Amino acid sequence: MKVTPTPRIGQHELFLRLWDAERMTPTLARHVLKLGWSTADEARMKELSARNTAGTITDADRQELDEFIQVGLTLAILHSRARKTLGARLTRTARD
C-alpha cells in the first residue's frame, strides 16, 4: 500500500490558525490593522529587493528577503481578516 506523505505545514500557516477570523474581536481587529513595518524595515526591504533585481543578492540577503515576504504575506492575511471582522460587524449593525 502506497502512503501519501502529509504536506509540511509552515510556521506562518500554523500562526494564522491562531488568528481565526471567527474568533477575532472588533477590538483586536482594530489593533491588528495598526500593525505594519517600521521605516527602517521598509528601507531594508527596498534595498534587498533592488539587490535581488540586480542579481547581486547574497544567499543570506535572499533568506532575509524571503522572511520579509513570508511575514508580509501573513500580515496581509491578518489585515484582511481584521477588515472582514470589522466589515461584518458594521453590516450587522446597519441591518439591526
N, C-alpha and C positions, 0 to 999 in steps of 0.2 A: 504494500500500500504506500502510495506516494504522499508525503506530508508536505503541505504548503507552508512555508515559513511565514510567521506573522510579521507584517511590516514593522520596522522600528519606529517608535513614536519619539519625535524630537522634543527637546525641552520646551520650545515655545508652544507646541500643541498641548503639552501637559499643563503648562502655565495657564493657557486660555481656558482649560477645563475648570479652573478655579474661579474664573470670571464669567460664569454662565450668565447670559443676558437676562434670563428669567429671575435670577437672584439679585441683580444689580438694582439697588435702590436709587431713586432720583437724586438723593444727596451724594451718594457715591458717584453716580454718573456725572454730576457737575464737577466733582473733584477730578475724575478721570480726564475730562475734557480740558482741564488746566495743565495736564502733563504734556511736556514737549522737550525738545532739545535745547541745550544752552547755546549761546552764541559761539562759544569755543568748540562745541561738538559739531555744530553746523559747518564751521570753518574747516574742521578736520575732515569731515565727510567730503566737502568740496575738493580739498587737497588730494585725498585718496582717490576720489573719482577722476580727477584730472590726471593723476599718475596712471590710473588704470586705462583711461582713454589713450594716453600717450604710449602705453605699453612699457612703462618704466617702473611699474609697481613691483615691490618685493613680495615674497611669499608671506612674510609677517604682516605687511601692509594689506595684502589681499585678504588675509584672515581677519584683520581688524575691520576692513570694509564689509566683509560678509557678516560679521557680528552686528555692525550698524544696520545693515539691511534687514537681518532677521528681527532685531529688536524694533526697527521701524515698522516692519510689517505687523508685528504683534501689537504695537501701539496703534496702528491704523485700525486694526480689528477692534481693539478696546474702544477707540473713539467711536467707531460705527455702532457698537453695542450700546454705548452710552447715549448716543444720539437717538437710537431706536427706543431706548428706555424712556428718555425724556419726551420724544415724539408720541409714543404710545400713551404716556400719562397725559399729555396735552390733549390728545384726541379723545381719551376717555372723559376728561374734564369738560371738554366742549360739548360732548353728547349728553352729559348728565344734567 
